[in-house]
Amino acid sequence: MRFFEIVKNPNFDFLAKKNQAFVLSLFFVILGFYSFLMITFGRANMSVDFTGGVHVHVRFTKDVDIGELRRILKEGGMEKAEIQEVRGTRDFFIKTKLENHDPNVVSEKVTKILKSSFGDQKFQLLAITTVGPSVGKELKKNAIVAIVVAVICIIIYIAWRFTLIFGVAATIATFHDVLAVLGIFYLLGKEINILLITALLTIAGYSLTDTIVVFDRIRENMSKLKTKMDFSDIINRSINEVLSRTLITSITTLLAIAAILILGGPVLFDFSLALFIGVVVGTYSSIFVASPLVFVWRKRIS
């Protein structure tokens, strides 16, 4: 079966660039580890999900546009408030971080902003719920556990599907991708929230899938060409053979994510941005990180 090819008969020497790629990857890994430490100690821009905060349930008597509500709250000094609309109703949930650890301060501020902006538009504060910092810490711990468990499962699967060398290389590449996105988000001052954790786990799955495709072709060529070619040539040939597939898959995925990034609104912007960066980094790592790691490790033990 023939498919569309972006690059006709590629013959690139990817392993020749492994040292430069390792230096670039080392920078992102260090940045990611630093970001992880800052997040662990609570020194990053953490969301209400992790730091604790106040949830205000508001109901309007007339239809209100969520974009307009977001603009009004921002102009009233609550630019970091998260707003969730309940579809089919006129209810909204407004989430914000604790101010002076007193939920009444938040509810009074919301009431004052809404009254001054909507005038005769009637609304009700149906409920005010406080999420304590202890709940946020539990969520943060569970998020870290989820990532660690996912990575352990990756090692076990790849080690069973291929060999231990391939499993460790795939795990390092996956960690590289997650840390790179985390580091970039920390550097940009983006909020660390549950959606970002979801994006990181999605990125790990995508990166792993992309890496497995390359590894599968390496394994096939090893069995067919091991007596005819050096291992470095087998790796280069394998990457070149799946290069068009890798690029087409990544570009197609990026087009879908770009649509969400542009049209999804502020609620989904950071989530789709993390996915966009993650797909780019994941494509890079499957070519310039995972496979070269297999080559370096095998060369050292042989």
Helices and strands as residue ranges (DSSP letters): G 14-17, H 18-40, H 48-51, E 53-60, H 66-75, E 82-85, E 91-97, H 103-118, E 123-131, H 133-161, H 164-187, H 194-225, H 231-241, H 243-263, H 266-285, I 286-290, H 291-301
